[in-house]
Amino acid sequence: MSHASVIAAPAERRLPAPADIGLWVFIGMATSLFTLFVAAYVMRMEGSDWSAIGMPWQLWLGTACLAGGSLSMQRAAVTARRAQTGARGLLVGGGCALAFVAVQLWGWQELQARMVAATGNPAASFFYLLTAVHALHVLGGLAAWGYTVRRLQVRRDPGGDAMRISLCARYWHFLLAAWLLVFSTLSGLTPSVVRFICGIPAGA
């Protein structure tokens, strides 16, 4: 191997992989989607048929699950970059995401028990819509997570494993950020808060 090729190799390794670019593009598109949903939520709040609903306490537990999963995935990514498997953190991170989906279903059941349906009240409709869209993104991440776990079981590839675990960690961070946006919107935004933020006088 020539001296020139030895020098060029590190620069080549620094180039982003197609999967890396693709994930950033997807995150950008998904962020735009959630932003549009939140904007629609804010605009719809001014309707006369809007009636705020109480948030089920399970949402707090789900938030803790996603935060734990994000932290575990980050630890897995750091471990994998040190030429170790990072399998434990990867499994814990995936388990936390699965727990989040289960807790979401539990929260929906809680609302159903209170007779809060997805129709008849736009506040309830938006609740089910936003939480369902986010849950679908979590399930999509779990599909990629399952593929990564399978690859670790079938064949060890330190470089490829580290990249895949790092991508999973990044997506888990996105899931947490998107959920915090959704949760804060559902639990904290009220018509009076929106008017205050927009500088609209009360009663206008």
DAGIJO-V6798 format. One line per field, one symbol per residue. ss: DSSP state (~ for helix, > for strand, _ for the rest). Layout:
ss: ???
//
This chain:
ss: __~~~~~~~~~~~____~~~~~~~~~~~~~~~~~~~~~~~~~~~_____________~~~~~~~~~~~~~~~~~~~~~~~~_____~~~~~~~~~~~~~~~~~~~~~~~~~~~________~~~~~~~~~~~~~~~~~~~~~~~~~~~~~~~~~___~~~~~~~~~~~~~~~~~~~~~~~~~~~~~~~__~~~~~~~~______
//
